[in-house]
Amino acid sequence: MARAAAESVDVPIGLVTLIDGEWMRFAGAFGLVGPLAESRRILVSESFCQDVVARGEPVVLRDTADDPRCRPAGAGVRVGAYMGVPVRGPNGAIVGVVCAVDGRPREWTPAEIGALRGVATAAGHLPRLFADLLPESPDPPRVDNAAPPHSLFLQALLDSLNTAVFACDAAGYTMFGNPALQRMLDLADDLPADAATLAGDRLLDADGQPLPHDRHPSARALAGEPVRDVVLRLVRPGRPHRTLIANAERITVAGAVLGAVVALHDATDQQRAQRFRECALAVSRALVEADRIADASRQVVDAVARSLHWPHAELWLADPVIDALRPAASWTDGEPDRPGLMAESLGPGVGLAGTTWQTGEPVWVPDIATETRFDVEGAARRKLRTALAVPVRSAEAVVGVLALYADTLDEDRVALTAHLVGIAAHLGHYLERRRAEELALQLARTKDDFLALVGHELRTPLTSITTYAQLLTDNPDCWDTDGPQLLGVIRRNTESLQAIINDLLDLAGLESGHISIRPADTDLAELTREGIDTVRAAADCREVTVVADLPDRVPLHGDPQRLRQMLDNVLSNAVKYSHRGGRVTVALTEEAGVAKLSVADHGIGIPPDERDRLFQRFFRSSTARDNGVPGTGLGLVVTRAIVERHGGRISATHNEPGTTMVIRLPIA
């Protein structure tokens, strides 16, 4: 009755109060929290109910702010608006009040006043509920073969509820069910005789297991077991699964069991909202704790899939070199990074993720079984039913796609899409922030490394030049004997300085765009062979073997001069950092429109804690400095600039010992 009072006028709190001396006792309460919910009573003098009882008619208050009773002492509840209707017993005496309470001021319409009157009238015609307060009196006369008035009110009340309600007698036979029950469970007009079989094939327990006959809410209530806020799952063929909250009560009079009443409330929307909150919190925590993009990708996918209870989730990140998406992380049936449905790459418009990447808009697949826009055969084989993919944006660019798959149909497209778009936005902001942080750190390190360059790589040759020039100036006699040798030293140091300056100018020009790339049709395989021939003399001096695995021809549209500069840098590094008698392996392949060049050595390598700085300007590893290997820390930075100006990417893997440089360039 209290729930009916609240729902009939759309307020958060409904009460059925009974007069008990100086107290108003809450026989029924809905939406009430705090101390009043525990004590279930309030002094008549502190309650608006006293006005209803005194006047014997409805009391309607749109704004109670000026009344001290709007905040009962110690109640923890604020009454903003109040409506109360007297409850009269069969003898006409007022025995209580049906109340509707809102926390904010509001207007009450005549229709709402009439609705609450109906609830109060129905309550007044249930004498067994008030047996301890009502004096016995004969039933009012009624016309034969006509339903009693209170039955009509009660029937109208049950029919108007959104909550599904049914009742059974002491033997478990179904007595009635309201229209909301039939709609919720897709039942025919005739209800099953055995209440414990009501939708028994469609109701599962909270873990998704079939509901035994003796665990049905009606059977549990008849057995005297408390049934309060029991979670059930409703599974209907071809329909989305729903989450129900069941409450049931056994009805007894004078110790005799008359039956049980069961109420089923659809809590799917509330549960989804709770899952969305948990998901957002888990994603925020993952992005705060993750130090690397790879770690953040795995943790975000894990958090989303676990929170939303979807069996498969995947994150794709764009690879601009091949103009395709590559898998960053996946989660399948509780296992992170399982291959699941993910291919090695997806082009624009290919599959669900590729389509989302190409359009830059969310893509919703309500039923995979009937999808015709793109190939979802892998998902269909795994009996997945619904899919949703949203773009991940960084600034204005789409840099990835977050996709989820469910094994049930789900109709709530708007809520799911809005939630995942928010998650993708968090991830996009994280990617931007990480790149900004990496840039700031790189700038700070660059300053230190530049000072080291000035202190050694520039000052040392300048010192030699100055010293030998001064020696020639102060000792003219030595020109005939030592002059050529001293001039050779000056020339070599001048060339070293010139190389450093050229690298700095090249790097600045390439990164700013002031130095243009002059692409032409060229053969990368031939350029690689020429580069190997150039470093062959240096390799022979160090007894380093260079092994090449090159195809006859790899046509590529690029700047031959800059590509040769790139090759000279990586090949000379491999030889320079190899141990005496070592081996350098060069391999070139073409696949899916991308030329892949790898140059591997087994030399001094790079310490693990320094590897993330490999492509920062002026950086030189501690192993290079300790072994006295000359260098400026600019070669790989210039190489990366050349590669990126060609639309490619350069990366390094570590051989323990040694390093492998991998360069990927688009053919076109």
SULKA-V298476 format. One record per residue. N is the residue number from 1. RES is the residue in one small letter. SS is DSSP state (~ for helix, > for strand, _ for the rest). PSI is psi as a letter, one per 20 degrees, with the letter a starting at -180 (999 if undefined). BURIAL is + if it has 16 or more other C-alpha atoms within 10 Angstrom, else -. Layout:
n res ss psi burial
N RES SS PSI BURIAL
N RES SS PSI BURIAL
This chain:
n res ss psi burial
1 m _ g +
2 a ~ g +
3 r ~ g +
4 a ~ h +
5 a ~ g +
6 a ~ g +
7 e ~ h +
8 s ~ h +
9 v ~ j +
10 d _ l -
11 v _ r +
12 p _ h +
13 i > p +
14 g > q +
15 l > q +
16 v > o +
17 t > q +
18 l > q +
19 i > p +
20 d > m -
21 g _ c -
22 e _ j -
23 w > q +
24 m > o +
25 r > p +
26 f > n +
27 a > h +
28 g > p +
29 a > p +
30 f > p +
31 g _ j -
32 l _ p +
33 v _ r -
34 g _ a -
35 p ~ h -
36 l ~ h +
37 a ~ h -
38 e ~ g -
39 s ~ h -
40 r _ k -
41 r > r +
42 i > q +
43 l > p +
44 v ~ h +
45 s ~ h -
46 e ~ j +
47 s _ q +
48 f _ i +
49 c ~ h +
50 q ~ h +
51 d ~ h +
52 v ~ g +
53 v ~ g +
54 a ~ g -
55 r ~ h -
56 g _ k +
57 e _ r -
58 p _ q +
59 v > p +
60 v > o +
61 l > o +
62 r _ h -
63 d _ o +
64 t _ j +
65 a _ h -
66 d _ i -
67 d _ p -
68 p ~ i -
69 r ~ i -
70 c ~ i +
71 r _ n +
72 p _ q +
73 a _ p -
74 g _ j -
75 a _ h -
76 g _ j -
77 v _ p +
78 r _ p +
79 v _ o +
80 g _ h +
81 a > q +
82 y > q +
83 m > p +
84 g > p +
85 v > p +
86 p > q +
87 v > p +
88 r > p +
89 g _ a +
90 p _ h +
91 n _ j -
92 g _ i -
93 a _ q -
94 i > p +
95 v > i +
96 g > a +
97 v > p +
98 v > p +
99 c > q +
100 a > p +
101 v > p +
102 d > q +
103 g _ i +
104 r _ q -
105 p _ q +
106 r _ r -
107 e _ q -
108 w _ p -
109 t _ q -
110 p ~ h -
111 a ~ h -
112 e ~ h +
113 i ~ g +
114 g ~ h -
115 a ~ g +
116 l ~ h +
117 r ~ g +
118 g ~ g +
119 v ~ g +
120 a ~ h +
121 t ~ g +
122 a ~ g +
123 a ~ h +
124 g ~ i +
125 h _ k +
126 l _ m -
127 p ~ h -
128 r ~ h -
129 l ~ h -
130 f ~ k +
131 a _ h -
132 d _ i -
133 l _ h -
134 l _ p +
135 p _ q -
136 e _ q -
137 s _ q -
138 p _ q -
139 d _ q -
140 p _ q -
141 p _ q -
142 r _ r -
143 v _ p -
144 d _ q -
145 n _ j -
146 a _ q -
147 a _ q -
148 p _ q -
149 p ~ g -
150 h ~ h +
151 s ~ h -
152 l ~ g -
153 f ~ g +
154 l ~ g +
155 q ~ g -
156 a ~ h -
157 l ~ g +
158 l ~ h +
159 d ~ h +
160 s ~ i -
161 l _ q +
162 n _ i +
163 t _ p +
164 a > p +
165 v > p +
166 f > r +
167 a > q +
168 c > r +
169 d > a +
170 a _ h +
171 a _ i -
172 g _ j +
173 y > p +
174 t > p +
175 m > g +
176 f > r +
177 g > q +
178 n _ r +
179 p ~ h +
180 a ~ h +
181 l ~ g +
182 q ~ h +
183 r ~ g -
184 m ~ g +
185 l ~ j +
186 d _ l -
187 l _ q -
188 a _ r -
189 d _ h -
190 d _ o -
191 l _ q +
192 p _ q -
193 a _ h -
194 d > o +
195 a ~ h +
196 a ~ i +
197 t ~ j +
198 l _ o +
199 a _ k +
200 g _ h -
201 d _ i -
202 r _ i +
203 l > p +
204 l > r +
205 d _ a +
206 a _ h +
207 d _ j -
208 g _ j -
209 q _ q -
210 p > q -
211 l _ o +
212 p _ q -
213 h ~ g -
214 d ~ i -
215 r ~ j -
216 h _ q +
217 p ~ h +
218 s ~ g +
219 a ~ h +
220 r ~ g +
221 a ~ g +
222 l ~ h +
223 a _ i -
224 g _ j -
225 e _ p -
226 p _ p -
227 v > n +
228 r > p -
229 d > l -
230 v > p -
231 v > p +
232 l > q +
233 r > p +
234 l > o +
235 v _ o +
236 r _ p +
237 p _ p -
238 g _ j -
239 r _ q -
240 p _ q -
241 h _ q +
242 r > q +
243 t > p +
244 l > q +
245 i > p +
246 a > p +
247 n > p +
248 a > q +
249 e > p +
250 r > p +
251 i > p +
252 t > q -
253 v > p -
254 a _ k -
255 g _ i -
256 a > p -
257 v > o +
258 l > h -
259 g > b +
260 a > q +
261 v > p +
262 v > p +
263 a > p +
264 l > o +
265 h > p +
266 d > o +
267 a _ j +
268 t ~ g +
269 d ~ g -
270 q ~ g -
271 q ~ h -
272 r ~ g +
273 a ~ h -
274 q ~ g -
275 r ~ h +
276 f ~ g +
277 r ~ g -
278 e ~ g +
279 c ~ g +
280 a ~ h +
281 l ~ g -
282 a ~ g +
283 v ~ g +
284 s ~ g +
285 r ~ g -
286 a ~ g +
287 l ~ h +
288 v ~ h -
289 e ~ h -
290 a _ p +
291 d _ h -
292 r _ q -
293 i ~ h +
294 a ~ g -
295 d ~ g -
296 a ~ h +
297 s ~ g +
298 r ~ g +
299 q ~ h +
300 v ~ g +
301 v ~ g +
302 d ~ g +
303 a ~ g +
304 v ~ g +
305 a ~ g +
306 r ~ g +
307 s ~ h +
308 l ~ i +
309 h _ k -
310 w _ p +
311 p _ i +
312 h > p +
313 a > q +
314 e > q +
315 l > p +
316 w > q +
317 l > q +
318 a > p +
319 d > o +
320 p _ i -
321 v _ g +
322 i _ j +
323 d _ l -
324 a > r +
325 l > q +
326 r > q +
327 p > p +
328 a > h +
329 a > q +
330 s > r +
331 w > o +
332 t > o +
333 d _ l -
334 g _ i -
335 e > o -
336 p > q +
337 d _ k +
338 r _ q -
339 p _ g -
340 g _ c +
341 l _ j +
342 m _ p +
343 a _ r -
344 e _ h -
345 s _ q +
346 l > p +
347 g > r +
348 p _ p +
349 g _ j +
350 v _ p +
351 g ~ a +
352 l ~ g +
353 a ~ g +
354 g ~ h +
355 t ~ g +
356 t ~ g +
357 w ~ g +
358 q ~ g -
359 t ~ h -
360 g _ j +
361 e _ q +
362 p _ q +
363 v > p +
364 w > p +
365 v > n +
366 p _ h +
367 d _ o +
368 i ~ h +
369 a ~ h +
370 t ~ j -
371 e _ p -
372 t _ i -
373 r _ h -
374 f _ r -
375 d _ o -
376 v _ k +
377 e ~ h -
378 g ~ g -
379 a ~ h +
380 a ~ h +
381 r ~ h -
382 r _ j -
383 k _ k -
384 l _ q +
385 r _ g +
386 t > q +
387 a > q +
388 l > p +
389 a > p +
390 v > q +
391 p > q +
392 v > p +
393 r > q +
394 s > o +
395 a _ c -
396 e _ i -
397 a > q -
398 v > o +
399 v > i +
400 g > r +
401 v > p +
402 l > p +
403 a > q +
404 l > q +
405 y > p +
406 a > q +
407 d _ j +
408 t _ r +
409 l _ q +
410 d _ p +
411 e _ i -
412 d _ m -
413 r ~ g -
414 v ~ g -
415 a ~ g -
416 l ~ g +
417 t ~ g +
418 a ~ h -
419 h ~ g +
420 l ~ h +
421 v ~ h +
422 g ~ g -
423 i ~ g +
424 a ~ h +
425 a ~ g +
426 h ~ g +
427 l ~ g +
428 g ~ g +
429 h ~ h +
430 y ~ g +
431 l ~ g +
432 e ~ g -
433 r ~ g -
434 r ~ h -
435 r ~ h -
436 a ~ g -
437 e ~ g -
438 e ~ h -
439 l ~ g -
440 a ~ g -
441 l ~ g -
442 q ~ h -
443 l ~ g -
444 a ~ g -
445 r ~ h +
446 t ~ h +
447 k ~ g -
448 d ~ g -
449 d ~ h +
450 f ~ h +
451 l ~ h -
452 a ~ h +
453 l ~ g +
454 v ~ h -
455 g ~ h -
456 h ~ f -
457 e ~ h +
458 l ~ g +
459 r ~ h -
460 t ~ g -
461 p ~ h +
462 l ~ h +
463 t ~ g -
464 s ~ g +
465 i ~ g +
466 t ~ g -
467 t ~ g -
468 y ~ h +
469 a ~ g -
470 q ~ h -
471 l ~ g -
472 l ~ h +
473 t ~ g -
474 d ~ h -
475 n _ n -
476 p _ h -
477 d _ h -
478 c ~ i -
479 w ~ h -
480 d ~ h -
481 t ~ g -
482 d _ i -
483 g ~ g -
484 p ~ h -
485 q ~ g -
486 l ~ h +
487 l ~ h +
488 g ~ h -
489 v ~ g +
490 i ~ g +
491 r ~ g -
492 r ~ g -
493 n ~ h +
494 t ~ g -
495 e ~ h -
496 s ~ g +
497 l ~ g +
498 q ~ h -
499 a ~ g -
500 i ~ g +
501 i ~ g -
502 n ~ g -
503 d ~ g +
504 l ~ g +
505 l ~ g -
506 d ~ g +
507 l ~ g +
508 a ~ g -
509 g ~ g -
510 l ~ g +
511 e ~ h +
512 s ~ i -
513 g _ j -
514 h _ h -
515 i _ o -
516 s _ q -
517 i _ p +
518 r _ n -
519 p _ q -
520 a > r -
521 d > p -
522 t > r +
523 d > o +
524 l ~ h +
525 a ~ g +
526 e ~ g +
527 l ~ h +
528 t ~ g +
529 r ~ g -
530 e ~ g -
531 g ~ h +
532 i ~ g +
533 d ~ h -
534 t ~ h -
535 v ~ i +
536 r ~ g +
537 a ~ g -
538 a ~ h -
539 a ~ g +
540 d ~ h -
541 c ~ h -
542 r _ j -
543 e _ k +
544 v _ p +
545 t > p +
546 v > o +
547 v > p -
548 a > p -
549 d > n -
550 l _ q +
551 p _ r -
552 d _ h -
553 r _ p -
554 v _ n +
555 p > p +
556 l > q +
557 h > o +
558 g > r +
559 d _ o +
560 p ~ g +
561 q ~ g -
562 r ~ h +
563 l ~ h +
564 r ~ h -
565 q ~ g +
566 m ~ g +
567 l ~ g +
568 d ~ g +
569 n ~ g +
570 v ~ h +
571 l ~ g +
572 s ~ h +
573 n ~ g +
574 a ~ g +
575 v ~ g +
576 k ~ h +
577 y _ j +
578 s _ q +
579 h _ q +
580 r _ p +
581 g _ j -
582 g _ a +
583 r > p +
584 v > p +
585 t > p +
586 v > p +
587 a > q +
588 l > p +
589 t > r +
590 e > p +
591 e > p -
592 a _ l -
593 g _ j -
594 v > p +
595 a > p +
596 k > o +
597 l > p +
598 s > p +
599 v > o +
600 a > p +
601 d > r +
602 h _ l +
603 g _ c +
604 i _ h +
605 g _ a +
606 i _ p +
607 p _ q -
608 p ~ h -
609 d ~ i -
610 e ~ i -
611 r ~ h -
612 d ~ i -
613 r ~ j +
614 l _ h +
615 f _ k +
616 q _ q +
617 r _ q +
618 f _ j +
619 f _ p +
620 r _ p +
621 s _ q +
622 s ~ h -
623 t ~ h -
624 a ~ g +
625 r ~ g -
626 d ~ h -
627 n _ j -
628 g _ k -
629 v _ p -
630 p _ q -
631 g _ r +
632 t _ i +
633 g _ j +
634 l _ i +
635 g ~ g +
636 l ~ h +
637 v ~ g +
638 v ~ g +
639 t ~ g +
640 r ~ g +
641 a ~ g +
642 i ~ g +
643 v ~ g +
644 e ~ h +
645 r ~ h +
646 h _ j +
647 g _ j +
648 g _ a +
649 r > q +
650 i > p +
651 s > r -
652 a > p +
653 t > r -
654 h > p +
655 n _ i -
656 e _ m -
657 p _ r -
658 g _ r +
659 t > q +
660 t > p +
661 m > p +
662 v > p +
663 i > p +
664 r > p +
665 l > p +
666 p > p +
667 i _ g +
668 a _ 999 -
